[in-house]
Amino acid sequence: MIYWPLEKSKNKIRTTTDKLEIFQQKIFHRLNCELGERYLSPDYGTPFRSQFAGCCNPEEKFEKFLKNKILPEIMDNLEIQIELASLKFSLIKKDIHYVEIAMLFSVTDSSNSKSIWVIVPIALHRFPIFHPEIKNETNS
């Protein structure tokens, strides 16, 4: 999937679908900037920065980071209400060093209410405490 630069015009009236597309672009961009390298590849993921490494509950820490830092910035200009409905971490089967973070957002715009999934692949080589099999592999 290709993400084009966000349109800066505030004069254009946007539909809910337009806002959802902008939201997807923005969240990919912000997570990409916050979590590591300046790229986000569906094949390789993005390395986590050390801010999450060594944490006893990385899923909870990431959820707080998402709710407290990322979402308020993104919602600021979109005129929609966004809530994190579900956050799931799952191992990518083809390579045990990567995890997918699947985020389900509940999006409300006027009388419309929709749900949207955003899936972000994240590299685990600096974040090995998600899954026991990765922990065991790195210790052996």
Rosetta constraint file for C-alpha pairs under 8 A:
AtomPair CA 3 CA 25 HARMONIC 6.07 0.50
AtomPair CA 4 CA 25 HARMONIC 7.74 0.50
AtomPair CA 6 CA 22 HARMONIC 6.74 0.50
AtomPair CA 6 CA 25 HARMONIC 7.33 0.50
AtomPair CA 6 CA 26 HARMONIC 7.80 0.50
AtomPair CA 14 CA 18 HARMONIC 5.62 0.50
AtomPair CA 14 CA 19 HARMONIC 6.41 0.50
AtomPair CA 15 CA 19 HARMONIC 6.33 0.50
AtomPair CA 16 CA 20 HARMONIC 6.18 0.50
AtomPair CA 16 CA 109 HARMONIC 6.42 0.50
AtomPair CA 16 CA 112 HARMONIC 7.84 0.50
AtomPair CA 17 CA 21 HARMONIC 6.28 0.50
AtomPair CA 18 CA 22 HARMONIC 6.26 0.50
AtomPair CA 19 CA 23 HARMONIC 6.00 0.50
AtomPair CA 19 CA 78 HARMONIC 6.44 0.50
AtomPair CA 19 CA 80 HARMONIC 7.77 0.50
AtomPair CA 20 CA 24 HARMONIC 6.17 0.50
AtomPair CA 20 CA 116 HARMONIC 7.93 0.50
AtomPair CA 21 CA 25 HARMONIC 6.29 0.50
AtomPair CA 22 CA 26 HARMONIC 6.04 0.50
AtomPair CA 23 CA 27 HARMONIC 6.03 0.50
AtomPair CA 23 CA 74 HARMONIC 6.94 0.50
AtomPair CA 23 CA 75 HARMONIC 7.99 0.50
AtomPair CA 23 CA 78 HARMONIC 7.80 0.50
AtomPair CA 24 CA 28 HARMONIC 6.18 0.50
AtomPair CA 24 CA 118 HARMONIC 6.97 0.50
AtomPair CA 25 CA 29 HARMONIC 6.15 0.50
AtomPair CA 26 CA 30 HARMONIC 6.02 0.50
AtomPair CA 26 CA 74 HARMONIC 6.51 0.50
AtomPair CA 27 CA 31 HARMONIC 5.95 0.50
AtomPair CA 27 CA 70 HARMONIC 7.48 0.50
AtomPair CA 27 CA 71 HARMONIC 7.93 0.50
AtomPair CA 27 CA 74 HARMONIC 7.07 0.50
AtomPair CA 28 CA 32 HARMONIC 5.91 0.50
AtomPair CA 28 CA 40 HARMONIC 7.74 0.50
AtomPair CA 28 CA 120 HARMONIC 7.58 0.50
AtomPair CA 29 CA 33 HARMONIC 6.24 0.50
AtomPair CA 30 CA 34 HARMONIC 6.05 0.50
AtomPair CA 30 CA 70 HARMONIC 6.90 0.50
AtomPair CA 31 CA 35 HARMONIC 5.66 0.50
AtomPair CA 31 CA 70 HARMONIC 7.70 0.50
AtomPair CA 32 CA 36 HARMONIC 6.35 0.50
AtomPair CA 32 CA 37 HARMONIC 6.91 0.50
AtomPair CA 32 CA 38 HARMONIC 6.26 0.50
AtomPair CA 32 CA 39 HARMONIC 6.34 0.50
AtomPair CA 32 CA 40 HARMONIC 5.91 0.50
AtomPair CA 32 CA 46 HARMONIC 6.90 0.50
AtomPair CA 33 CA 37 HARMONIC 6.95 0.50
AtomPair CA 33 CA 38 HARMONIC 6.07 0.50
AtomPair CA 34 CA 49 HARMONIC 7.82 0.50
AtomPair CA 35 CA 46 HARMONIC 6.68 0.50
AtomPair CA 35 CA 47 HARMONIC 6.42 0.50
AtomPair CA 35 CA 48 HARMONIC 4.82 0.50
AtomPair CA 35 CA 49 HARMONIC 5.45 0.50
AtomPair CA 36 CA 46 HARMONIC 5.88 0.50
AtomPair CA 36 CA 47 HARMONIC 5.12 0.50
AtomPair CA 36 CA 48 HARMONIC 5.42 0.50
AtomPair CA 36 CA 49 HARMONIC 5.44 0.50
AtomPair CA 37 CA 46 HARMONIC 6.30 0.50
AtomPair CA 37 CA 47 HARMONIC 6.69 0.50
AtomPair CA 39 CA 46 HARMONIC 6.91 0.50
AtomPair CA 40 CA 44 HARMONIC 7.86 0.50
AtomPair CA 40 CA 45 HARMONIC 5.84 0.50
AtomPair CA 40 CA 46 HARMONIC 5.61 0.50
AtomPair CA 40 CA 121 HARMONIC 7.97 0.50
AtomPair CA 41 CA 45 HARMONIC 5.04 0.50
AtomPair CA 41 CA 46 HARMONIC 6.94 0.50
AtomPair CA 41 CA 121 HARMONIC 7.56 0.50
AtomPair CA 42 CA 120 HARMONIC 7.78 0.50
AtomPair CA 42 CA 121 HARMONIC 6.24 0.50
AtomPair CA 43 CA 121 HARMONIC 7.99 0.50
AtomPair CA 44 CA 98 HARMONIC 7.41 0.50
AtomPair CA 44 CA 121 HARMONIC 7.27 0.50
AtomPair CA 44 CA 122 HARMONIC 7.58 0.50
AtomPair CA 44 CA 123 HARMONIC 6.80 0.50
AtomPair CA 45 CA 98 HARMONIC 6.87 0.50
AtomPair CA 45 CA 120 HARMONIC 7.37 0.50
AtomPair CA 45 CA 121 HARMONIC 4.47 0.50
AtomPair CA 45 CA 122 HARMONIC 4.36 0.50
AtomPair CA 45 CA 123 HARMONIC 5.13 0.50
AtomPair CA 46 CA 121 HARMONIC 6.74 0.50
AtomPair CA 46 CA 122 HARMONIC 4.77 0.50
AtomPair CA 46 CA 123 HARMONIC 5.26 0.50
AtomPair CA 47 CA 122 HARMONIC 5.97 0.50
AtomPair CA 47 CA 123 HARMONIC 4.56 0.50
AtomPair CA 47 CA 124 HARMONIC 6.71 0.50
AtomPair CA 47 CA 125 HARMONIC 7.29 0.50
AtomPair CA 47 CA 126 HARMONIC 6.81 0.50
AtomPair CA 48 CA 52 HARMONIC 7.04 0.50
AtomPair CA 48 CA 53 HARMONIC 7.85 0.50
AtomPair CA 48 CA 122 HARMONIC 6.89 0.50
AtomPair CA 48 CA 123 HARMONIC 6.56 0.50
AtomPair CA 48 CA 124 HARMONIC 7.18 0.50
AtomPair CA 48 CA 126 HARMONIC 6.36 0.50
AtomPair CA 48 CA 127 HARMONIC 6.60 0.50
AtomPair CA 49 CA 53 HARMONIC 7.39 0.50
AtomPair CA 49 CA 126 HARMONIC 7.46 0.50
AtomPair CA 50 CA 126 HARMONIC 7.14 0.50
AtomPair CA 50 CA 127 HARMONIC 7.88 0.50
AtomPair CA 52 CA 58 HARMONIC 6.09 0.50
AtomPair CA 52 CA 61 HARMONIC 7.24 0.50
AtomPair CA 52 CA 62 HARMONIC 7.38 0.50
AtomPair CA 52 CA 127 HARMONIC 7.16 0.50
AtomPair CA 53 CA 58 HARMONIC 7.59 0.50
AtomPair CA 53 CA 126 HARMONIC 6.69 0.50
AtomPair CA 53 CA 127 HARMONIC 5.27 0.50
AtomPair CA 53 CA 128 HARMONIC 7.90 0.50
AtomPair CA 53 CA 129 HARMONIC 7.87 0.50
AtomPair CA 54 CA 127 HARMONIC 7.65 0.50
AtomPair CA 54 CA 129 HARMONIC 7.50 0.50
AtomPair CA 55 CA 61 HARMONIC 7.79 0.50
AtomPair CA 57 CA 61 HARMONIC 6.41 0.50
AtomPair CA 58 CA 62 HARMONIC 5.95 0.50
AtomPair CA 58 CA 129 HARMONIC 7.83 0.50
AtomPair CA 58 CA 130 HARMONIC 7.29 0.50
AtomPair CA 59 CA 63 HARMONIC 6.16 0.50
AtomPair CA 59 CA 89 HARMONIC 7.64 0.50
AtomPair CA 60 CA 64 HARMONIC 6.31 0.50
AtomPair CA 61 CA 65 HARMONIC 6.20 0.50
AtomPair CA 62 CA 66 HARMONIC 6.09 0.50
AtomPair CA 63 CA 67 HARMONIC 6.15 0.50
AtomPair CA 63 CA 87 HARMONIC 7.37 0.50
AtomPair CA 64 CA 68 HARMONIC 5.77 0.50
AtomPair CA 64 CA 69 HARMONIC 7.99 0.50
AtomPair CA 65 CA 69 HARMONIC 5.55 0.50
AtomPair CA 65 CA 70 HARMONIC 6.92 0.50
AtomPair CA 66 CA 70 HARMONIC 4.95 0.50
AtomPair CA 66 CA 71 HARMONIC 6.12 0.50
AtomPair CA 67 CA 71 HARMONIC 5.50 0.50
AtomPair CA 67 CA 72 HARMONIC 7.27 0.50
AtomPair CA 67 CA 84 HARMONIC 7.31 0.50
AtomPair CA 68 CA 72 HARMONIC 6.71 0.50
AtomPair CA 69 CA 73 HARMONIC 6.74 0.50
AtomPair CA 70 CA 74 HARMONIC 6.42 0.50
AtomPair CA 71 CA 75 HARMONIC 6.05 0.50
AtomPair CA 71 CA 82 HARMONIC 7.57 0.50
AtomPair CA 72 CA 76 HARMONIC 6.19 0.50
AtomPair CA 74 CA 78 HARMONIC 7.30 0.50
AtomPair CA 75 CA 79 HARMONIC 6.75 0.50
AtomPair CA 75 CA 80 HARMONIC 6.57 0.50
AtomPair CA 75 CA 81 HARMONIC 6.96 0.50
AtomPair CA 75 CA 82 HARMONIC 6.98 0.50
AtomPair CA 79 CA 109 HARMONIC 7.45 0.50
AtomPair CA 80 CA 107 HARMONIC 6.88 0.50
AtomPair CA 80 CA 108 HARMONIC 5.85 0.50
AtomPair CA 80 CA 109 HARMONIC 4.99 0.50
AtomPair CA 80 CA 110 HARMONIC 7.84 0.50
AtomPair CA 81 CA 107 HARMONIC 5.74 0.50
AtomPair CA 81 CA 108 HARMONIC 5.10 0.50
AtomPair CA 81 CA 109 HARMONIC 6.57 0.50
AtomPair CA 82 CA 105 HARMONIC 6.46 0.50
AtomPair CA 82 CA 106 HARMONIC 5.74 0.50
AtomPair CA 82 CA 107 HARMONIC 4.63 0.50
AtomPair CA 82 CA 108 HARMONIC 6.51 0.50
AtomPair CA 83 CA 105 HARMONIC 5.56 0.50
AtomPair CA 83 CA 106 HARMONIC 5.20 0.50
AtomPair CA 83 CA 107 HARMONIC 6.59 0.50
AtomPair CA 84 CA 103 HARMONIC 7.09 0.50
AtomPair CA 84 CA 104 HARMONIC 6.18 0.50
AtomPair CA 84 CA 105 HARMONIC 4.63 0.50
AtomPair CA 84 CA 106 HARMONIC 6.31 0.50
AtomPair CA 85 CA 103 HARMONIC 7.65 0.50
AtomPair CA 85 CA 104 HARMONIC 5.40 0.50
AtomPair CA 85 CA 105 HARMONIC 5.20 0.50
AtomPair CA 85 CA 106 HARMONIC 5.86 0.50
AtomPair CA 86 CA 102 HARMONIC 7.97 0.50
AtomPair CA 86 CA 103 HARMONIC 5.80 0.50
AtomPair CA 86 CA 104 HARMONIC 4.91 0.50
AtomPair CA 86 CA 105 HARMONIC 6.98 0.50
AtomPair CA 87 CA 101 HARMONIC 7.02 0.50
AtomPair CA 87 CA 102 HARMONIC 5.86 0.50
AtomPair CA 87 CA 103 HARMONIC 4.66 0.50
AtomPair CA 87 CA 104 HARMONIC 6.38 0.50
AtomPair CA 88 CA 101 HARMONIC 5.74 0.50
AtomPair CA 88 CA 102 HARMONIC 5.09 0.50
AtomPair CA 88 CA 103 HARMONIC 6.45 0.50
AtomPair CA 89 CA 99 HARMONIC 6.58 0.50
AtomPair CA 89 CA 100 HARMONIC 5.75 0.50
AtomPair CA 89 CA 101 HARMONIC 4.68 0.50
AtomPair CA 89 CA 102 HARMONIC 6.33 0.50
AtomPair CA 90 CA 99 HARMONIC 5.54 0.50
AtomPair CA 90 CA 100 HARMONIC 5.28 0.50
AtomPair CA 90 CA 101 HARMONIC 6.61 0.50
AtomPair CA 90 CA 102 HARMONIC 7.88 0.50
AtomPair CA 91 CA 96 HARMONIC 6.47 0.50
AtomPair CA 91 CA 98 HARMONIC 6.36 0.50
AtomPair CA 91 CA 99 HARMONIC 4.47 0.50
AtomPair CA 91 CA 100 HARMONIC 6.19 0.50
AtomPair CA 91 CA 131 HARMONIC 7.94 0.50
AtomPair CA 92 CA 96 HARMONIC 6.30 0.50
AtomPair CA 92 CA 98 HARMONIC 5.82 0.50
AtomPair CA 92 CA 99 HARMONIC 5.34 0.50
AtomPair CA 92 CA 100 HARMONIC 6.24 0.50
AtomPair CA 96 CA 134 HARMONIC 6.88 0.50
AtomPair CA 97 CA 123 HARMONIC 6.11 0.50
AtomPair CA 97 CA 124 HARMONIC 4.91 0.50
AtomPair CA 97 CA 125 HARMONIC 5.75 0.50
AtomPair CA 97 CA 128 HARMONIC 7.91 0.50
AtomPair CA 97 CA 134 HARMONIC 7.10 0.50
AtomPair CA 98 CA 121 HARMONIC 6.84 0.50
AtomPair CA 98 CA 122 HARMONIC 5.63 0.50
AtomPair CA 98 CA 123 HARMONIC 4.34 0.50
AtomPair CA 98 CA 124 HARMONIC 4.92 0.50
AtomPair CA 98 CA 125 HARMONIC 7.52 0.50
AtomPair CA 99 CA 121 HARMONIC 5.78 0.50
AtomPair CA 99 CA 122 HARMONIC 5.24 0.50
AtomPair CA 99 CA 123 HARMONIC 6.26 0.50
AtomPair CA 99 CA 124 HARMONIC 6.47 0.50
AtomPair CA 100 CA 119 HARMONIC 6.53 0.50
AtomPair CA 100 CA 120 HARMONIC 5.59 0.50
AtomPair CA 100 CA 121 HARMONIC 4.21 0.50
AtomPair CA 100 CA 122 HARMONIC 5.87 0.50
AtomPair CA 101 CA 119 HARMONIC 5.65 0.50
AtomPair CA 101 CA 120 HARMONIC 5.14 0.50
AtomPair CA 101 CA 121 HARMONIC 6.12 0.50
AtomPair CA 101 CA 122 HARMONIC 7.07 0.50
AtomPair CA 102 CA 117 HARMONIC 6.75 0.50
AtomPair CA 102 CA 118 HARMONIC 5.86 0.50
AtomPair CA 102 CA 119 HARMONIC 4.29 0.50
AtomPair CA 102 CA 120 HARMONIC 6.36 0.50
AtomPair CA 103 CA 117 HARMONIC 5.62 0.50
AtomPair CA 103 CA 118 HARMONIC 5.14 0.50
AtomPair CA 103 CA 119 HARMONIC 6.09 0.50
AtomPair CA 104 CA 115 HARMONIC 6.76 0.50
AtomPair CA 104 CA 116 HARMONIC 5.70 0.50
AtomPair CA 104 CA 117 HARMONIC 4.47 0.50
AtomPair CA 104 CA 118 HARMONIC 6.41 0.50
AtomPair CA 105 CA 115 HARMONIC 5.57 0.50
AtomPair CA 105 CA 116 HARMONIC 5.29 0.50
AtomPair CA 105 CA 117 HARMONIC 6.30 0.50
AtomPair CA 105 CA 118 HARMONIC 7.77 0.50
AtomPair CA 106 CA 113 HARMONIC 7.27 0.50
AtomPair CA 106 CA 114 HARMONIC 6.01 0.50
AtomPair CA 106 CA 115 HARMONIC 4.57 0.50
AtomPair CA 106 CA 116 HARMONIC 6.62 0.50
AtomPair CA 107 CA 113 HARMONIC 5.73 0.50
AtomPair CA 107 CA 114 HARMONIC 5.21 0.50
AtomPair CA 107 CA 115 HARMONIC 5.82 0.50
AtomPair CA 107 CA 116 HARMONIC 7.36 0.50
AtomPair CA 108 CA 112 HARMONIC 5.79 0.50
AtomPair CA 108 CA 113 HARMONIC 4.42 0.50
AtomPair CA 108 CA 114 HARMONIC 6.42 0.50
AtomPair CA 109 CA 113 HARMONIC 6.36 0.50
AtomPair CA 123 CA 127 HARMONIC 7.56 0.50
AtomPair CA 124 CA 128 HARMONIC 5.50 0.50
AtomPair CA 124 CA 130 HARMONIC 7.95 0.50
AtomPair CA 128 CA 134 HARMONIC 5.80 0.50
AtomPair CA 128 CA 135 HARMONIC 5.63 0.50
AtomPair CA 128 CA 138 HARMONIC 7.65 0.50
AtomPair CA 129 CA 134 HARMONIC 7.26 0.50
AtomPair CA 129 CA 135 HARMONIC 5.99 0.50
AtomPair CA 130 CA 134 HARMONIC 7.65 0.50
AtomPair CA 130 CA 135 HARMONIC 8.00 0.50
AtomPair CA 131 CA 135 HARMONIC 6.48 0.50
AtomPair CA 132 CA 136 HARMONIC 6.07 0.50
AtomPair CA 133 CA 137 HARMONIC 6.11 0.50
AtomPair CA 134 CA 138 HARMONIC 6.16 0.50
AtomPair CA 135 CA 139 HARMONIC 6.27 0.50
AtomPair CA 136 CA 140 HARMONIC 6.21 0.50
